[in-house]
Amino acid sequence: MEMQHDPDLQFKLAYSDSERIDTGIKTPARGQWSSKVEFILAVAGQIIGLGNVWRFPYLCYKNGGGVFFIPYVVFLFACGIPLFLMETALGQYTTQGTVTCWRKICPLFEGLGYGSQVVVFYSSAYYIIILAWAFFYLFSSFSGELPWASCRNWWNSECIL
């Protein structure tokens, strides 16, 4: 049994808002970057982040210096950058968030969107503790005598200056 296809059936990608088909579903307006430099700086801030500034030197020292650095660079170029570019391209193509982006590509991949949100949540929980300690020491440094500059504290009562 051979299926007949309608010869007048054509597929066309919508390139602008005026060419989009009205499905009746209202989507909220999404913000856009005002310039390419703004986007690049925001992405650079997210990629570099606290982990590469504070944790990477420690990991290099702890795991053998250059011996650790070589696989790090290999995985950065083999996995990190391609996955970042894929996620950015999917976000631009679908103009959706992480969960709905994967749902739009393939409903079976919706779990990838939820998984990435879990990773973001745990990363935020990790970094908020580091930031809390940084703010604690920042505000403690405004006191008349720095708490860590003397031996009259409960946590360093046996110290010698």
Backbone as a ProteinNet text record, in pm:
[ID]
protein_1_A
[PRIMARY]
MEMQHDPDLQFKLAYSDSERIDTGIKTPARGQWSSKVEFILAVAGQIIGLGNVWRFPYLCYKNGGGVFFIPYVVFLFACGIPLFLMETALGQYTTQGTVTCWRKICPLFEGLGYGSQVVVFYSSAYYIIILAWAFFYLFSSFSGELPWASCRNWWNSECIL
[TERTIARY]
84.1	0	89.4	74.4	157.4	79.1	145.2	78.7	98.4	-5.7	0.4	21.7	110.4	136.3	79.9	33.2	-19.6	96.7	98.4	210.7	215.4	103.9	102.2	151.1	177.5	221.6	365	386.2	519.8	550.4	675.9	721.7	804.5	780.6	853.9	888.4	1013.9	1055.1	1012.7	965.4	926.3	1050.4	1083.6	1203.4	1174.9	1055.6	1023.1	887.6	858.1	730.9	611	626.7	514.2	484.4	583.2	563.3	519.2	518.3	482.3	333.2	300.8	161.5	100.3	-15.9	-83.4	-150.5	-98.5	-155	-253.9	-267.1	-358.6	-295	-173.2	-103.6	-20.9	-45.3	27	153.7	267	392.8	437.5	490.3	533.7	654.9	664.8	778.6	906.1	1010.5	1138.1	1235	1317.1	1417.9	1528	1595.6	1706.4	1825.8	1944.8	2066.7	2069.5	2114.3	2118.4	2237.3	2342.5	2457.5	2528.9	2613.4	2690.2	2791.5	2848	2946.4	2881.7	2759.8	2687.9	2667.3	2630.4	2612.2	2744.2	2851	2981.2	3031.1	3015.1	3058.6	2975.6	2846.1	2761.5	2799.8	2825.8	2866.2	3003.5	3096.3	3230.1	3222.7	3139	3122.8	3065.8	2974.8	2915.7	3014.7	3088.6	3182.7	3300.4	3359.8	3476.8	3434	3340.5	3277	3371.9	3314.1	3392.3	3473.8	3422.3	3491.6	3627.9	3637.8	3766.6	3860.4	3808	3894.3	3945.7	3858.6	3897.6	3932.8	3862.3	3879.8	3981.6	3993.7	4083.1	4229.2	4285.7	4425.5	4444.4	4348.1	4355.7	4354.9	4264.9	4258.2	4386	4442.3	4568.9	4678.2	4689.2	4792.2	4770.2	4647.3	4615.5	4635.8	4611.6	4615.8	4738.3	4843.1	4967.6	5003.5	4944.6	4983.6	4957.7	5065.2	5054	4990.7	5010.5	4950.2	4797.9	4745.2	4601	4555.7	4640.7	4602.9	4582.1	4660.7	4649.6	4513.6	4468.5	4334.3	4223.1	4245.7	4146.5	4125.3	4233.4	4223.8	4163.2	4201.4	4145.4	3994	3947.5	3803.2	3732.3	3801.5	3742.6	3709.2	3804.9	3782.5	3699.7	3705.3	3630.7	3485.8	3460.3	3324.8	3266.9	3340.3	3287.1	3242.5	3331.4	3298.4	3191.5	3200.3	3091.7	2954.8	2949.7	2820.9	2768.3	2857.7	2815.3	2759	2828.9	2781.8	2649.1	2632.9	2506.8	2392.2	2415.1	2309.4	2273.9	2374.2	2348.4	2272.6	2313.2	2245.3	2100.7	2077.5	1940.3	1855.1	1913.2	1839.5	1804.5	1897.3	1869.3	1767.8	1779.5	1690.3	1546.9	1530.6	1395.3	1338.8	1422.3	1384.2	1304.5	1347.3	1281	1383.6	1334.8	1420.7	1472.5	1546.4	1611.3	1512.4	1408.8	1314.4	1231.1	1171.4	1086	1166.5	1292.9	1379.5	1393.6	1426.4	1442.2	1307.9	1200.7	1068	1031.1	1071.1	1040.2	1121	1246.3	1330.8	1280.9	1269	1221	1164.8	1037.4	977.5	1049.6	1115.9	1189.2	1309.2	1360	1477.9	1442.5	1316.8	1275.5	1350.7	1385.7	1461.8	1597.8	1657.6	1784.8	1768.2	1657.3	1630	1615.1	1541	1526.7	1660.5	1738.7	1871.1	1962.3	1958.4	2042.4	1996.3	1866.3	1817.5	1861.7	1868.4	1917.5	2064.8	2143.8	2285.7	2301	2220.6	2225.5	2188.3	2088.1	2047.3	2160	2222.3	2330.7	2452.7	2481.8	2593.4	2565.7	2443.4	2406.8	2417.4	2374.3	2384.2	2530.3	2618.3	2761.4	2821.8	2791.9	2852.1	2794.4	2671.9	2614.2	2685.9	2735.2	2811.5	2944.3	3011.3	3136.9	3112.9	3006.8	2975.9	2938	2871.1	2836	2962.1	3061.2	3187.4	3258.9	3257.4	3322.8	3256.8	3123.3	3054	3075.5	3083	3110.4	3244.1	3348.3	3479.6	3484.1	3410.7	3405.5	3346.5	3231.3	3167.9	3243.8	3311.2	3393.4	3514.6	3560.5	3678.1	3647.7	3520.3	3484.8	3486.7	3513.1	3517.4	3648.6	3652.6	3771.1	3895	3881.1	3992.9	3951.5	4036.5	4003.3	3998	3891.6	3876.6	3988.5	4047.5	4150.5	4291.7	4302.7	4433.9	4481.1	4400.3	4439.3	4415.1	4464	4447.4	4334.1	4251.5	4146.2	4011.6	4011.3	3887.9	3872.3	3749.1	3724.1	3786.7	3804.6	3853.1	4004.1	4073.3	4219.3	4281.6	4227.8	4275.4	4417.7	4467.4	4602.2	4700.7	4669.1	4758.1	4872	4975.7	5092.1	5117.1	5119.5	5147.4	5289.4
-116.5	0	123.8	203.7	321.8	444.6	529.7	650.1	764.3	838.9	955.1	1080.6	1165.8	1291.8	1405.8	1505	1624.1	1701.5	1720.4	1789.7	1937.9	1994.2	2136.3	2162.6	2055.8	2071	2121.8	2234.6	2292.3	2326.2	2313.6	2350.7	2477.1	2566.5	2692.2	2730.5	2767.7	2815.4	2960.4	2994.1	3132.7	3210.2	3312.3	3389.3	3517.9	3565.5	3687.4	3670	3761.3	3753.1	3767.6	3841.4	3859.8	3733.3	3644.5	3521.5	3404.1	3420.6	3310.1	3280.1	3154	3110.9	3137.4	3197.9	3228.3	3101.6	3047.6	2926.7	2958.3	3085.5	3123	3117.7	3065.9	3058.3	3185.4	3256.5	3380.7	3350.2	3390.5	3374.9	3511.8	3518	3647.7	3699.2	3830.2	3890.8	3861.7	3826.2	3793.7	3908.8	3931.4	4035.7	3995.9	4094.5	4069.7	4151.5	4106.7	4179.5	4306.5	4414.3	4540.8	4547.7	4468.8	4467.2	4333.4	4304.8	4179.9	4180.2	4297.1	4306.9	4271.5	4317.4	4285.9	4135.2	4069.6	3924.6	3853.4	3894.6	3829.5	3846.4	3964.6	3986.3	3904.3	3892.2	3810.9	3663.5	3616.1	3476.6	3452.5	3545.9	3531.1	3527.7	3611.5	3610.2	3479.7	3421.1	3293.7	3178.8	3180.1	3071	3075.8	3192.6	3204.2	3181.7	3257.3	3235.5	3220.3	3192.3	3176.4	3048.1	2944.6	2816.1	2822.7	2889.8	2899.3	2997.7	3095.7	3193.6	3140	3080.8	3038.9	2891.5	2806.8	2663.2	2600.6	2652.3	2590.9	2588.9	2698.4	2689.8	2584.9	2573.5	2471.3	2331.2	2307.7	2176	2144.8	2244.2	2222.9	2183	2255.1	2225.4	2088	2058.2	1932.9	1810.2	1825.2	1710.7	1706.7	1776.2	1758.9	1867.8	1983.6	2096.4	2072.3	2066.7	2051.5	1920.1	1816.3	1686.8	1697	1777.7	1801	1896.7	1994.3	2099.2	2044.9	1947	1892.4	1826.1	1731.3	1674.9	1778.4	1877.4	1983.6	2057.6	2094.8	2167.1	2077.5	1949.1	1856	1845.8	1826	1816.2	1949	2059.4	2190.1	2204.2	2167.5	2182.3	2068.4	1948.5	1834.9	1831.4	1876.1	1867.2	2003.2	2081.5	2205.5	2306	2342.2	2443.3	2393.9	2271	2225.7	2220.1	2174.5	2171.3	2311.8	2403.9	2542.9	2601.2	2578.6	2631	2567.8	2437.5	2370.6	2429.9	2450.1	2504.3	2647.3	2726.1	2863.1	2864.1	2778.2	2772.5	2725.4	2625.4	2578.9	2687.8	2762.3	2871.6	2980.5	3011.8	3113.2	3062.8	2937.3	2881.5	2871.7	2823	2800.2	2919.5	3012.4	3126.7	3081.4	2972.5	2916.2	2896.7	2860.9	2824.9	2683.2	2633.1	2502.9	2387.2	2387.6	2275.3	2277	2390.9	2398	2391.4	2429.5	2417.9	2271.6	2185.2	2043.3	1979.3	2023.8	1971.2	2003.8	2121.4	2162.5	2081.5	2048.8	1969.5	1825.2	1763.1	1624.9	1605.3	1572.3	1558.3	1457.6	1358.6	1262.4	1326	1435.9	1501.9	1606.1	1615.4	1714.9	1696.5	1573.4	1545.6	1612.6	1634.3	1706.4	1849	1910.4	2045.3	2048.3	1950.8	1943.8	1912.3	1825.1	1793	1913.9	1995.4	2115.3	2213.7	2219.3	2306.2	2255.9	2124.6	2068.4	2103.8	2095	2131.6	2279	2364.6	2507.7	2530.2	2458.5	2473.2	2433.6	2317.9	2273	2363.8	2413.7	2507.7	2635.7	2683.3	2804.5	2781.2	2664.7	2633.5	2627.9	2576.8	2569.7	2709.7	2791.9	2924.7	3020.2	3000.5	3090.7	3075.9	2956.9	2936.7	3011.3	3003.2	3075.8	3226.2	3274.7	3417.4	3459.7	3372.7	3405.2	3423.6	3335.4	3351.2	3478.9	3509.7	3631.9	3755.4	3758.8	3872.8	3878.1	3762	3759.3	3826.2	3787.9	3847.7	3993.3	4027.9	4167.4	4255.4	4216.6	4297.5	4290	4178.5	4169.5	4261.4	4288.3	4374.1	4520.4	4557.7	4695.9	4723.8	4623.6	4644.9	4714.5	4768.1	4841	4753.2	4632.1	4538	4415.8	4376.2	4261.1	4135.2	4056.1	3937.5	3835.3	3828.4	3728.5	3782.8	3906.4	3966.5	3951.9	3894.6	3880.5	3737.7	3709.5	3575.2	3570.2	3672.6	3677.7	3628.7	3523	3467.4	3324.4	3274.3	3138.1	3035	3067.5	2969	2972.6	3071.3	3072.9	3113.9	3065.4	3106	3058.2	2958.2	2907.4	2953.5	3059.8	3104.8	3188.5	3206	3286.2	3383.7	3511.7	3613.2	3659.2
0	0	0	-99	-115.1	-70.5	7.8	58.3	-39.8	-62.4	-150.1	-65	-111.3	-41.7	-124.1	-54.3	-119.4	-182	-314.6	-378.3	-343.3	-296.7	-262	-119.3	-43.7	93.9	95.6	158.7	167.1	312.2	346.1	479.4	467.6	558.8	556.1	699.6	722	852.8	868.4	984.6	1011.3	1053.4	976.4	1005.6	1080.7	1077.7	1150.7	1217.6	1307.7	1379.8	1286.6	1176.9	1085.5	1005.6	990.6	914	1000.4	1132.5	1221.1	1210.8	1228.4	1225.3	1361.8	1364.3	1489.7	1540.9	1651	1709.4	1819.8	1853.9	1960.4	2097.9	2107.1	2235.2	2250.9	2358.3	2383.9	2463.1	2411.1	2482.8	2531.6	2652.2	2704	2626.6	2619	2549.5	2627.5	2554.8	2617.8	2597.8	2697.7	2688.6	2591.6	2540.3	2448.9	2493.6	2455.1	2486.3	2402.9	2464	2390.6	2295.5	2321.9	2231.1	2242.7	2145.3	2147.3	2261	2290.5	2398.3	2532.2	2553.8	2677.1	2690.6	2582.2	2584.1	2612.8	2545.2	2562.7	2705.8	2764.2	2902	3000.8	2977.6	3065.1	3056.2	2935.5	2917.4	2979.5	2959	3017.3	3169.4	3227.8	3372.8	3423.6	3348.7	3388.8	3371.1	3261.2	3234.6	3331.1	3346.8	3433.8	3577.5	3625.1	3754.2	3871.7	3986.8	4108.6	4108.6	4045.6	4046.3	3981.1	3868.3	3800.6	3868.6	3939	4004.6	4137.8	4219.1	4352.8	4362.8	4294.4	4314.8	4220.7	4100.4	4002.7	4047.4	4100	4146.7	4256	4345.3	4449.7	4388.6	4293.1	4229.8	4152.8	4086.5	4015.2	4113.2	4223.9	4323.1	4385	4420	4488.8	4399.1	4267.7	4176.8	4086.3	4120.7	4047.3	3949.3	3956.8	3872	3724.6	3645.7	3500.7	3458.9	3540.9	3509.2	3513.6	3602.3	3609.1	3499.6	3467.4	3373.3	3232.2	3190.2	3054	3031.4	3116.8	3094.8	3110.8	3197.1	3214	3082.5	3016.3	2889.2	2781.6	2779.4	2680.6	2697.9	2821.4	2844.6	2822.2	2847.6	2820.9	2673.2	2586.5	2443.2	2383.8	2442.8	2388.6	2437	2557.8	2613.8	2651.5	2726.2	2781.8	2678.2	2588.2	2487.2	2390.1	2336.6	2247.9	2316.3	2440.9	2511.3	2537.7	2569.7	2589.2	2460.4	2348.9	2220.8	2180.2	2207.8	2175.5	2257.2	2386.8	2471.7	2430.5	2395.9	2351.4	2219.6	2126.3	1996.2	2011.5	2096.7	2119.1	2183	2275.6	2337.9	2238.4	2148.1	2046.8	1945.3	1906.1	1804.1	1854.4	1977	2027.5	2103.3	2144	2228.3	2350.8	2410.6	2528.1	2638.8	2756.5	2867.8	2850.4	2949.7	2933.6	2924.1	3005.1	3003.6	2876.1	2844.6	2725.7	2596.9	2602.9	2485	2444.5	2541.8	2509.8	2476.1	2540.7	2509.1	2364.8	2318.2	2181.7	2079.8	2113.3	2023.4	2018	2134.5	2144.2	2285	2297	2430.5	2520.3	2461.6	2543.4	2613.6	2560.6	2616.8	2722.5	2760.1	2858.9	2990.8	3022.1	3144.2	3145.9	3028.1	3022.4	3073.5	3041.3	3090.3	3241.2	3295.4	3440.3	3506.6	3444.4	3498.6	3503.9	3399.4	3400.3	3507.1	3534	3640.6	3777.8	3795.9	3921.9	3940.8	3833.6	3841	3878.3	3818.9	3851.5	3997.8	4046.9	4186.8	4281.2	4257.7	4345	4334.6	4216.4	4201.7	4279.3	4272.7	4346.9	4497.4	4544	4686.5	4730.2	4645	4675.6	4681.2	4582.3	4575.4	4679.1	4721.8	4821.4	4954.9	4984.5	5108.2	5100.1	4985.9	4967.2	4978.5	4916.1	4923.3	5065.2	5139.6	5278	5362.1	5344.7	5416.9	5374.1	5246.3	5197.9	5258.1	5263	5323.3	5474.6	5538.6	5682.3	5712	5638.8	5661.4	5616.7	5513.9	5470.5	5580.4	5635.1	5738.5	5870.7	5898.6	6019.2	6010.9	5891.6	5876.1	5905.1	5918.4	5949.6	6099.9	6182.8	6327.5	6365.4	6488.3	6534.1	6535.2	6588.9	6591.2	6509.7	6419.7	6335.4	6420.9	6410.5	6495.4	6476	6361.6	6335.1	6358.9	6410.3	6432.8	6577.2	6664.8	6805	6851.5	6972.1	7029.8	7132.2	7139.7	7241.1	7186.9	7111.1	7055.8	7104.1	7105.6	7152.6	7060.3	6933.8	6839	6822.2	6881.2	6871.3	7004.1	7114.5	7246.5	7275.2	7205.7	7229.3	7121.9	7052.9	6945.6	7002.3	6922.7	6959.8	6846.4	6878.2	6776.7	6782.8
[MASK]
+++++++++++++++++++++++++++++++++++++++++++++++++++++++++++++++++++++++++++++++++++++++++++++++++++++++++++++++++++++++++++++++++++++++++++++++++++++++++++++++++

